[in-house]
Amino acid sequence: MIEADTLRAKKNEGKAVMITDGQGKSWGQWVIKGISTQYTEVIDNGVAQVLKIKISLLEYRQDANASAI
């Protein structure tokens, strides 16, 4: 699934990403440390109808003394 592949690519980059919830609230920057997927509700032809994605995050905090570029 495209969403899971996109998250894996972001994880592999190892860079902080902005996390925003479905209501538009920004939760700041986080680094994706791990991703697991589980396909459920598979129909007769083997296509999954539901993909559950679990993401492990590490909060990214820039050092207050660091300069922004």
C-alpha positions in Angstrom: 0.0 0.0 0.0 1.2 3.5 -0.9 0.9 5.0 2.6 3.0 2.3 4.2 5.6 2.6 1.5 5.8 6.3 2.0 6.2 5.9 5.8 9.0 3.3 5.2 10.8 5.7 2.9 10.6 8.5 5.5 11.9 6.1 8.1 14.9 5.1 5.9 15.8 8.8 5.4 16.2 9.1 9.2 15.1 12.7 9.1 12.5 14.4 11.4 9.1 14.8 9.9 6.2 17.1 10.9 3.3 15.1 12.5 -0.2 16.5 12.1 -3.4 14.7 13.2 -6.6 14.4 11.3 -8.0 17.5 12.9 -5.0 19.6 11.6 -3.2 19.9 15.0 0.6 19.9 14.6 2.4 17.7 17.1 5.9 18.9 16.1 8.8 17.0 14.5 9.4 13.3 15.1 11.8 10.7 13.7 10.2 7.4 12.6 12.1 4.7 14.4 10.0 1.6 13.4 7.1 0.6 11.4 5.0 -2.7 11.4 2.1 -3.5 9.2 -0.7 -6.1 9.5 -3.1 -6.9 6.7 -6.5 -7.9 7.9 -9.9 -8.7 6.5 -8.5 -10.4 3.4 -11.1 -11.2 0.8 -11.3 -14.4 -1.4 -8.9 -13.1 -4.1 -6.2 -12.4 -1.5 -6.5 -8.6 -1.4 -6.4 -7.0 2.0 -9.3 -4.7 2.8 -7.7 -3.2 6.0 -4.0 -2.3 6.7 -3.1 -1.6 10.3 0.1 0.4 10.6 2.0 0.8 13.9 4.7 3.5 14.1 7.3 4.0 16.7 8.3 7.6 17.0 11.1 9.6 18.7 10.5 13.2 19.4 12.9 15.6 17.6 14.0 18.6 19.6 16.5 21.0 18.2 19.1 22.2 20.7 18.2 25.7 21.8 21.8 26.8 21.3 21.9 25.5 17.7 21.6 28.0 14.9 18.9 27.6 12.3 20.0 27.6 8.7 
